[in-house]
Amino acid sequence: MSNTTADAHLKSTLFGHPIGLYILFFTEMWERFSYYGMRALLVLYMTTETLGDARGPGLGWTSQEALALYGWYTMLVYVMSIPGGMIADKLLGQKKAVLLGAVILCIGHGVLVFTETWAFYTGLGLVILGVGLLKPNISTMVGGLYPQGDIRRDKGFSIFYIGINTGSLLATLIIGFVVAQWGWHAGFGLAGIAMVLGLVVYLWGQKYLTHVGNLEVQDIKEEEESSYGTLFQNLLISKKQLTVTIALAILSLFGWYSLGWGYGLLFIFLTVIAALMMMIYKELDSQQDKDRFLVLLLSFIMVIIFWGAYEQAGGLMNLYADTKTDRMLLGMQVPTVMFQSLNAGFIIIFAAIVASYWAKRKLKGKEASSIFKMAIGIIIMGFGFLFMVFATMEFEKVGSSSMLWLVMAYLFHTIGELCISPVALSFITKLSPVKYASLMMGVYFAATGLGNKVAGILGESASELGEYAVFLGILVFTIIVGTLFLMLLKPLKRLTHGAEDNEK
């Protein structure tokens, strides 16, 4: 390809955005089709009896067992974004990491077609590895399509987010019918076909992505280059950071002893990440970079809490829809999986509206910082659980609850999600140190993964506490957390040193 043709591809825009955005849009759309198709089926498949179900034999697990594995799986899918980001930053670059992740995902979904138990666990493991490589790096590439200070960046992430949810919508609308006709493993197979389509789109669109996602080691001055090994070596001579790391390691071993090896390994992993974050903070040269890095880490607290509540959709709320909701509509029973499409459908309807609202608010000089949006998002999402509280009250009275409560809950969850998730993705690309951009995106997705694990734990607790107590507790806690961050808004904005002030 000539340089002139290559430059033309890079400068080409569609609807005011780089064409590369739409390549990443469709790649992510099909990847999310595969992931959310799996997510919608997983708990239902695990809790279905081994005999006597029209959809074919399931694993016959209890709800508590299924929600426990669901929590671990959805957590690890995102926690693996940290090594995925490291691999991209230091070895492959984002573009090749996305390609490798897509290939592994195709293999993983292909393995899940088989009915043997080994195939179930092996397939889940490969999906975890594939998403870990693809998810953080494709999001970082979206940010790389726009120059610093370009106001289109937030809108670009909102468009990208529509791609994510178009995949989710298609998956949850189609896979339920496929499973009803041909069984669980046909649904898993359809998810694999979608991932192959995503890989084909990504390969075809490389000409529009030549300037983003590359590993450009030659552009980094030798004195500025820091390996993760060097950071950990410096940890040994950093008294404060080493003391905190040792304390966390001791607590991790206690967790291993009291909660089991699974939690022990998780706590050790988090200790390593905490040590890495402390050393990156120490390494940063200017106070401005240090302050921005600190705000970024604090914003991850909101991310964990948000997803801990929101991900009840695939677990506890999914089971609630299956067993305690009147799903009859116009004489037909709505498949449980289709309720998962409400969120994606609402996002497609409201994403551009919400993004435009925040953009207009900012242009008018009103408060529209990322921290503000994220705090409002948590509060709005929390109010969605008010409708689930009403649903449980109705069930206690009449033995079933209206599907309208679920619809309203998903609507509020969606508006909240649009205020936090695409905003957080964009926020990370604004505040992250450049040489750790993919790693910090990985840490964001790991925070999302921890939220997923929290969701699984909360879902498990419903077997003892009851759905009413769980939903009410989430409602109260999320409103408190969101309000607290609104109260801290001014000092947190000062620490960003105007990172969002010059967007235009």
C-alpha positions in Angstrom: 0.0 0.0 0.0 1.4 3.5 -0.9 2.0 6.1 1.7 -0.6 8.3 0.0 -3.3 5.6 0.3 -2.4 4.8 3.9 -2.6 8.5 4.8 -6.0 8.7 3.1 -7.3 5.8 5.2 -6.0 7.3 8.4 -7.6 10.7 7.7 -10.9 9.2 6.6 -13.9 9.9 8.9 -17.4 8.7 9.1 -20.1 10.7 10.9 -17.3 12.9 12.3 -15.2 10.1 13.7 -12.2 8.1 12.4 -13.2 5.0 10.4 -11.0 3.0 12.7 -13.5 3.6 15.5 -16.1 1.6 13.5 -13.7 -1.2 12.9 -13.1 -1.5 16.6 -16.9 -1.0 17.1 -17.8 -4.1 15.0 -14.9 -6.2 16.4 -16.0 -5.5 19.9 -19.7 -6.0 19.0 -19.1 -9.6 17.9 -16.8 -10.3 20.8 -19.5 -9.0 23.2 -22.1 -11.1 21.4 -20.0 -14.1 22.3 -19.4 -13.0 25.9 -22.9 -11.9 26.8 -24.4 -14.9 25.1 -22.3 -17.0 27.4 -23.1 -14.9 30.4 -26.8 -15.1 29.8 -26.6 -18.9 29.6 -24.1 -19.8 32.2 -26.0 -19.7 35.5 -29.2 -21.2 33.9 -27.1 -24.0 32.3 -25.4 -24.8 35.6 -28.7 -24.9 37.6 -30.7 -26.9 35.0 -31.2 -30.5 36.0 -29.3 -33.2 34.2 -32.5 -34.9 33.0 -35.9 -33.7 32.0 -35.3 -30.3 30.6 -36.3 -29.5 27.0 -33.1 -27.4 26.5 -31.0 -30.5 27.2 -29.1 -31.7 30.3 -27.5 -29.1 32.5 -25.0 -29.5 35.3 -27.6 -29.9 38.1 -25.9 -27.5 40.5 -27.6 -25.6 43.3 -28.1 -21.8 42.9 -25.5 -21.1 45.5 -22.9 -23.3 43.7 -23.7 -21.7 40.3 -23.6 -18.2 41.6 -20.2 -18.9 43.2 -18.7 -20.1 39.9 -20.4 -17.3 38.1 -18.7 -14.8 40.4 -15.2 -16.4 39.9 -15.6 -16.6 36.2 -16.8 -13.1 35.6 -14.1 -11.8 38.0 -11.3 -13.6 36.3 -12.4 -12.6 32.8 -11.7 -9.0 33.8 -8.8 -9.5 36.3 -6.9 -11.1 33.4 -6.9 -7.7 31.8 -4.0 -6.7 34.0 -1.5 -9.2 32.6 -3.2 -8.6 29.2 -2.3 -4.9 29.5 1.2 -5.7 30.7 1.8 -8.0 27.7 0.5 -5.2 25.3 2.6 -2.5 27.0 5.9 -4.4 27.0 5.8 -7.2 24.4 3.1 -7.1 21.7 1.5 -3.7 21.5 -2.3 -3.3 21.8 -3.0 -4.2 18.2 -1.3 -7.7 18.3 -2.6 -8.4 21.8 -6.2 -7.9 20.5 -5.5 -10.2 17.6 -4.1 -12.9 19.8 -7.0 -12.6 22.3 -9.5 -12.9 19.5 -7.9 -16.1 18.2 -7.9 -17.6 21.8 -11.6 -16.7 22.2 -12.5 -18.5 19.0 -10.8 -21.6 20.2 -12.4 -21.3 23.7 -15.9 -21.0 22.4 -15.3 -23.8 20.0 -14.3 -26.1 22.9 -17.6 -25.2 24.7 -19.6 -26.8 22.0 -18.6 -30.2 23.3 -20.7 -31.7 26.1 -18.0 -33.2 28.3 -17.1 -31.7 31.7 -13.5 -31.1 30.7 -14.7 -29.0 27.7 -16.8 -26.8 30.0 -13.9 -25.9 32.3 -11.3 -25.7 29.4 -13.6 -23.5 27.4 -14.2 -21.1 30.3 -10.4 -20.9 30.9 -9.7 -20.0 27.3 -12.4 -17.4 27.3 -10.9 -15.9 30.4 -7.4 -15.7 28.7 -8.8 -14.3 25.5 -10.9 -11.6 27.0 -7.9 -10.6 29.2 -5.9 -9.9 26.1 -8.6 -8.3 24.0 -10.7 -6.2 26.3 -8.3 -3.6 27.8 -6.3 -3.2 24.7 -9.1 -2.6 22.2 -10.5 0.1 24.6 -7.0 1.7 24.7 -6.9 1.7 20.9 -10.2 3.7 20.8 -8.6 6.4 23.0 -5.6 6.4 20.6 -7.7 7.4 17.7 -8.2 10.9 19.1 -5.6 13.6 19.9 -5.3 14.9 23.4 -8.0 17.5 24.3 -10.4 16.3 21.5 -13.9 16.6 22.8 -15.0 13.9 20.4 -13.2 11.3 22.6 -16.1 10.9 25.1 -18.6 10.6 22.2 -16.3 8.1 20.5 -16.3 5.9 23.6 -20.1 6.2 23.7 -20.4 5.1 20.1 -18.0 2.2 20.9 -20.2 1.4 23.9 -23.2 1.1 21.6 -21.2 -1.5 19.7 -20.7 -3.4 22.9 -24.4 -3.4 23.7 -25.5 -4.1 20.2 -23.6 -7.4 20.5 -25.2 -8.0 23.9 -28.7 -7.2 22.5 -28.3 -9.5 19.5 -26.9 -12.3 21.7 -29.7 -12.2 24.3 -32.4 -12.0 21.7 -31.1 -14.8 19.5 -29.4 -17.2 21.8 -32.5 -17.9 23.9 -34.4 -19.1 20.9 -31.4 -21.2 19.7 -31.1 -22.9 23.0 -34.9 -23.6 23.1 -34.6 -25.2 19.7 -31.3 -27.0 19.7 -30.0 -27.0 23.3 -27.4 -25.4 25.4 -24.3 -26.3 23.4 -25.8 -24.9 20.2 -26.0 -21.6 22.1 -22.3 -21.9 23.0 -21.5 -22.7 19.4 -23.3 -19.6 18.1 -21.2 -17.5 20.5 -18.1 -19.0 18.8 -19.4 -18.1 15.3 -19.9 -14.5 16.4 -16.3 -14.3 17.7 -15.0 -15.6 14.3 -16.9 -12.8 12.6 -15.3 -10.3 15.0 -11.9 -11.6 14.1 -12.6 -11.3 10.4 -13.7 -7.7 10.8 -10.6 -6.8 12.8 -8.2 -8.3 10.2 -10.0 -6.6 7.3 -9.9 -3.2 9.0 -6.1 -3.1 9.7 -5.6 -0.4 7.1 -7.5 2.0 9.2 -5.6 1.2 12.4 -2.0 1.4 11.3 -1.3 4.4 13.6 -2.7 3.0 16.8 -1.9 0.1 19.1 1.7 -0.3 17.9 4.6 -1.3 20.2 6.9 1.7 19.5 9.8 0.9 21.8 12.1 3.1 19.8 10.1 6.2 20.7 10.7 5.8 24.4 13.9 7.3 25.7 16.1 4.7 27.5 16.1 6.7 30.8 12.3 6.8 30.7 11.7 3.1 30.1 10.7 1.2 33.2 10.2 -2.5 33.3 7.9 -4.2 35.8 10.9 -6.1 37.0 12.7 -2.9 37.8 9.7 -1.6 39.7 9.6 -4.7 41.9 13.4 -4.5 42.4 13.0 -1.0 43.7 10.2 -2.2 46.0 12.9 -4.0 48.0 14.6 -0.7 48.9 11.4 1.3 49.4 10.6 1.0 53.1 7.1 2.4 53.2 5.9 0.5 50.1 7.6 -2.7 51.2 6.0 -2.5 54.7 2.5 -2.1 53.2 3.2 -5.0 50.8 4.4 -7.3 53.6 1.3 -6.5 55.7 -1.0 -7.2 52.7 0.8 -10.5 52.1 0.3 -11.6 55.7 -3.4 -10.8 55.4 -3.5 -12.7 52.1 -2.0 -15.8 53.8 -4.6 -15.4 56.6 -7.3 -15.3 53.9 -5.9 -18.4 52.4 -6.1 -20.2 55.7 -9.6 -19.0 56.7 -11.4 -18.8 53.3 -9.6 -21.4 51.2 -6.9 -21.4 48.5 -9.0 -19.6 45.9 -9.4 -16.5 47.9 -5.9 -16.8 49.1 -4.5 -16.7 45.5 -6.8 -13.8 44.7 -5.6 -11.8 47.7 -1.9 -12.5 46.8 -2.6 -11.4 43.3 -4.2 -8.2 44.6 -1.2 -7.6 46.9 1.1 -7.8 43.8 -1.0 -5.3 42.0 -1.2 -3.0 45.0 2.6 -3.1 45.2 2.9 -2.3 41.5 0.5 0.7 41.8 2.5 2.0 44.8 5.8 1.8 42.9 4.3 3.4 39.7 3.1 6.3 41.9 6.5 6.7 43.5 8.2 6.6 40.1 6.1 9.4 38.5 8.2 12.5 38.2 5.7 15.4 38.7 3.2 16.1 41.5 0.6 16.6 38.8 1.1 13.1 37.4 1.0 11.7 41.0 -2.2 13.5 41.8 -3.9 12.3 38.6 -2.8 8.8 39.2 -4.3 8.9 42.8 -7.6 10.2 41.5 -7.7 7.4 38.9 -7.2 4.8 41.6 -9.9 6.4 43.8 -12.3 6.3 40.9 -11.8 2.5 40.7 -13.6 2.3 44.1 -16.7 3.5 42.4 -16.1 1.0 39.6 -16.0 -1.9 42.0 -19.1 -0.9 43.9 -21.0 -0.1 40.7 -20.4 -3.5 39.1 -20.9 -5.4 42.4 -24.4 -4.1 42.3 -25.0 -4.0 38.5 -23.9 -7.6 37.8 -26.8 -9.0 39.8 -28.3 -8.9 36.3 -26.6 -12.0 35.2 -26.8 -13.8 38.5 -29.5 -13.2 41.2 -31.8 -11.1 39.0 -31.5 -13.7 36.2 -32.6 -16.5 38.6 -35.3 -14.2 40.0 -36.7 -13.7 36.5 -36.6 -17.5 35.8 -38.3 -18.6 39.0 -40.3 -15.8 40.6 -41.4 -13.5 37.7 -44.6 -13.8 35.7 -43.2 -14.0 32.2 -46.4 -14.4 30.3 -46.9 -11.8 27.5 -49.7 -11.9 24.9 -50.2 -15.6 25.7 -46.6 -16.5 25.3 -43.9 -17.1 27.9 -40.9 -14.8 27.5 -37.6 -16.7 27.6 -35.6 -15.8 30.7 -32.5 -15.0 28.6 -34.4 -12.3 26.8 -34.6 -10.1 29.9 -30.8 -9.7 29.5 -31.6 -7.9 26.3 -33.3 -5.0 28.1 -30.1 -3.5 29.2 -28.5 -3.6 25.8 -31.7 -2.3 24.1 -31.9 0.6 26.5 -28.3 1.5 25.9 -28.7 1.6 22.2 -31.7 3.9 22.7 -30.3 6.2 25.3 -26.4 6.2 24.8 -26.3 9.1 22.3 -28.9 11.0 24.3 -27.0 10.7 27.5 -23.7 11.5 25.9 -25.2 14.6 24.1 -26.7 15.7 27.4 -23.3 15.7 29.2 -21.6 17.3 26.2 -24.1 20.2 26.1 -24.0 20.6 29.8 -20.2 21.0 29.6 -20.4 23.5 26.8 -22.8 25.6 28.9 -20.1 25.7 31.7 -22.1 23.4 34.0 -20.6 20.6 36.1 -19.9 17.7 33.8 -16.6 16.2 35.1 -16.0 12.5 34.9 -16.1 12.1 38.7 -19.4 13.9 38.8 -20.9 11.7 36.1 -19.7 8.5 37.7 -21.1 9.4 41.2 -24.5 10.3 39.6 -24.4 7.0 37.7 -24.0 5.0 40.9 -26.9 6.8 42.5 -29.2 6.3 39.5 -28.2 2.6 39.2 -28.9 2.2 42.9 -32.4 3.5 42.6 -33.0 0.7 40.1 -33.0 -1.7 43.0 -35.9 0.1 44.5 -38.0 -1.7 41.9 -36.5 -5.0 42.8 -37.5 -4.3 46.4 -41.1 -3.8 45.1 -40.9 -7.0 43.1 -39.9 -9.1 46.2 -42.8 -7.4 48.2 -45.2 -8.4 45.5 -43.9 -11.9 45.3 -44.4 -12.3 49.1 -48.0 -11.2 48.7 -49.2 -13.1 45.6 -46.6 -15.7 44.8 -45.2 -14.0 41.6 -44.1 -10.6 40.6 -44.7 -8.5 37.5 -42.1 -8.3 34.8 -42.6 -4.5 34.8 -40.4 -4.3 38.0 -37.5 -6.0 36.1 -38.0 -3.7 33.1 -37.8 -0.6 35.3 -34.8 -1.9 37.2 -32.9 -2.5 34.0 -33.9 1.0 32.7 -32.4 2.7 35.8 -29.3 0.4 35.7 -28.8 1.3 32.1 -28.9 5.1 32.6 -26.5 4.7 35.5 -24.2 2.5 33.4 -24.1 5.1 30.6 -23.0 7.7 33.2 -20.1 5.6 34.5 -18.8 2.9 32.1 -18.0 4.8 28.9 -17.0 7.8 31.0 -14.6 5.7 33.0 -13.0 4.3 29.9 -12.4 7.8 28.5 -11.2 9.1 31.9 -8.5 6.5 32.1 -7.1 7.5 28.7 -6.9 11.1 29.9 -5.2 10.5 33.3 -3.1 7.4 32.8 0.7 7.8 32.5 1.3 7.2 28.8 3.8 4.3 29.2 1.3 2.5 31.5 -1.8 3.2 29.5 -2.7 -0.5 28.8 -1.9 -1.6 32.3 -4.2 1.0 33.8 -7.0 0.0 31.4 -6.3 -3.5 32.6 -6.5 -2.4 36.3 -9.9 -0.8 35.4 -11.2 -4.0 34.0 -9.8 -5.9 37.0 -11.8 -3.5 39.2 -14.8 -4.4 37.1 -13.9 -8.1 37.7 -13.7 -7.6 41.5 -17.1 -6.0 41.3 -18.3 -9.1 39.5 -17.0 -11.3 42.3 -18.7 -9.1 44.9 -21.9 -9.6 42.8 -21.5 -13.3 43.1 -21.0 -13.1 46.8 -24.1 -10.9 47.2 -26.1 -13.3 45.1 -25.0 -16.3 47.2 -26.0 -14.4 50.4 -29.6 -14.3 49.1 -30.1 -18.0 50.0 -29.7 -17.0 53.6 -30.7 -13.3 53.8 -33.4 -13.4 51.1 -33.7 -11.3 48.0 -35.5 -8.4 49.8 -32.6 -7.8 52.2 -30.0 -8.0 49.4 -31.8 -5.6 47.1 -32.6 -3.1 49.9 -29.0 -3.2 51.1 -27.6 -2.5 47.6 -30.1 0.4 47.2 -29.0 2.1 50.4 -25.3 1.4 50.1 -25.0 2.7 46.5 -26.8 5.9 47.3 -24.5 6.6 50.2 -21.3 5.9 48.2 -22.5 8.1 45.3 -23.4 11.0 47.7 -20.0 10.7 49.4 -18.1 11.1 46.1 -20.3 14.1 45.2 -19.3 15.7 48.6 -15.6 15.1 47.7 -16.0 16.3 44.1 -14.1 19.6 44.5 -10.9 18.2 46.1 -10.9 15.3 43.6 -11.2 17.7 40.6 -8.3 19.8 41.9 -6.2 16.7 41.9 -6.8 16.2 38.2 -5.1 19.5 37.5 -7.5 20.5 34.8 -7.1 17.3 32.7 -10.7 17.8 31.3 -10.8 21.7 31.3 -9.4 22.2 27.8 -11.6 19.8 25.8 -13.2 21.4 22.8 
